[in-house]
């Protein structure tokens, strides 16, 4: 796979992007599972660290990094490069709730996207955002991403197909964006 520069450290004005560490496991799992984290922990008797062992050993099919403030070693989120269903480079990002709406998401996206342009020669990256995720939609506008299409979320469609007809609702849509690189110099 093209993306194997797991040792990067990228510095922005307010944030830095670093490798994921074993000490990030609980914060990463809490961010991934949200409200379900405590339920999983109680049932399993230990915190879930889904995906983190593969990320730390570089066996994952995506490139995941931690987001931290420039002056603090604490994990505040993650940013990942993966492949979308059309095998295109796709960036995913998530910040812990207390660090949202501070401009860190757009800063991380620009920083990471420019790294991908410089290191891998990518000219474009893609994003998938749930239509209910207004914060991510704002971040897309801030970085200059362009909305390409809106389609039903395939996971929601599959879930609805298993439900009785009378309980089905309109599936949540995914918004598909692209971002031309570089985003800044």
C-alpha positions in Angstrom: 0.0 0.0 0.0 1.2 3.5 -0.8 0.6 5.0 2.6 3.2 3.8 5.1 4.8 6.9 6.6 3.5 6.2 10.1 6.3 8.1 11.8 5.3 11.5 10.7 5.0 14.5 12.9 3.3 17.5 11.3 3.2 20.8 13.0 0.4 23.4 12.5 -0.3 26.6 14.3 -2.5 25.1 17.0 -2.2 21.3 16.5 0.3 18.6 15.5 -0.3 15.3 14.0 1.8 12.4 15.4 1.9 8.6 15.4 -0.7 6.8 17.5 0.6 5.5 20.8 -0.5 2.7 23.1 -1.4 5.4 25.7 -4.0 6.7 23.1 -6.0 3.4 23.2 -8.7 4.4 25.7 -9.2 7.9 24.2 -9.3 6.4 20.7 -11.8 3.7 21.7 -14.0 6.3 23.5 -14.0 8.4 20.4 -14.8 5.5 18.1 -17.6 4.0 20.2 -19.0 7.1 21.8 -21.9 6.4 24.2 -21.5 2.7 23.6 -18.0 2.7 25.1 -19.1 2.1 28.7 -21.5 -0.6 27.6 -18.7 -2.5 25.8 -16.4 -2.0 28.7 -18.9 -3.4 31.2 -19.7 -6.4 29.1 -16.0 -7.2 28.2 -14.6 -6.3 31.6 -11.9 -4.2 29.9 -11.8 -1.2 27.5 -12.2 -2.0 23.8 -9.3 -0.9 21.7 -10.7 -2.0 18.4 -8.3 -1.4 15.6 -5.5 0.1 17.7 -3.2 -3.0 17.8 -3.3 -3.1 14.0 -2.7 0.6 13.8 0.3 0.4 16.2 1.8 -2.6 14.3 1.1 -0.9 10.9 -1.0 -3.9 9.8 -4.1 -1.8 9.2 -5.2 -0.9 5.7 -5.3 2.7 6.6 -2.9 5.3 7.9 -4.2 6.6 11.3 -2.5 9.3 13.3 -3.2 11.1 16.6 -4.1 14.8 16.7 -2.6 16.7 19.6 -2.4 20.4 20.6 1.1 21.9 19.8 1.8 22.4 23.5 0.1 19.3 25.0 0.9 15.6 24.6 -2.8 14.6 25.2 -4.7 12.9 22.4 -7.5 15.1 21.1 -8.5 13.2 18.1 -7.4 11.1 15.1 -7.0 11.6 11.4 -6.8 8.7 8.9 -6.1 8.0 5.3 -8.0 5.1 3.9 -9.5 4.1 0.6 -13.2 4.7 -0.2 -15.4 2.3 -2.0 -14.0 3.5 -5.4 -10.4 2.9 -4.2 -9.8 6.7 -3.9 -7.8 8.3 -1.1 -10.3 9.2 1.6 -9.6 11.2 4.8 -11.5 10.6 8.0 -11.2 12.7 11.1 -12.7 12.8 14.6 -12.1 15.1 17.5 -13.1 14.6 21.2 -16.1 16.7 22.0 -14.3 19.3 24.2 -12.0 20.1 21.3 -14.6 20.7 18.6 -15.6 24.1 17.1 -12.1 25.5 17.8 -10.8 25.2 14.2 -8.6 22.2 14.9 -10.4 20.0 12.4 -9.9 22.2 9.4 -6.3 22.8 10.5 -5.6 19.1 10.8 -7.3 18.4 7.4 -5.2 21.0 5.6 -2.0 19.9 7.4 -2.5 16.3 6.5 -3.8 16.9 3.0 -0.7 19.0 2.2 1.5 16.2 3.6 -0.2 13.8 1.2 0.4 16.2 -1.7 4.1 16.6 -0.9 4.9 13.1 0.1 2.7 11.0 -2.3 1.9 13.4 -5.1 -1.9 13.1 -4.5 -3.8 15.8 -6.4 -7.1 15.2 -4.7 -8.6 13.6 -1.6 -12.1 12.6 -0.7 -14.4 12.8 2.4 -17.7 11.2 3.4 -19.8 13.1 5.9 -23.1 12.1 7.4 -25.8 14.7 6.5 -26.6 15.2 10.2 -22.9 16.0 11.0 -23.1 19.8 10.7 -19.7 20.4 12.2 -18.0 18.3 9.6 -19.9 20.0 6.9 -18.6 23.4 8.2 -15.1 22.0 8.3 -15.5 20.9 4.6 -16.5 24.5 3.7 -13.6 26.0 5.6 -11.0 23.8 3.8 -12.6 24.5 0.4 -13.9 20.9 -0.2 -16.5 20.6 -2.9 -19.7 18.6 -2.5 -19.9 16.0 -5.3 -23.0 14.0 -4.5 -25.4 12.9 -1.8 -26.4 9.2 -1.5 -28.1 7.1 1.1 -25.6 5.6 3.6 -25.2 1.9 2.5 -25.0 0.8 6.2 -28.3 2.5 7.0 -29.9 1.0 3.9 -28.8 -2.5 4.9 -30.1 -2.0 8.4 -33.5 -0.7 7.1 -33.9 -3.7 4.7 -33.8 -6.0 7.8 -36.5 -4.1 9.6 -40.3 -4.5 9.1 -41.7 -2.2 6.5 -43.8 -0.3 9.0 -40.7 0.6 11.1 -38.6 1.8 8.2 -37.6 5.5 8.0 -35.8 7.4 5.3 -32.1 6.4 5.5 -29.5 8.9 6.6 -27.5 10.2 3.6 -23.8 10.5 3.1 -22.4 13.6 1.6 -19.4 13.0 -0.7 -16.8 15.8 -1.0 -13.5 16.2 -2.8 -10.6 18.5 -2.0 -8.1 19.6 -4.6 -4.5 19.6 -3.4 -2.5 21.5 -2.2 -4.7 23.4 0.1 -2.1 25.9 1.2 1.6 26.5 0.9 
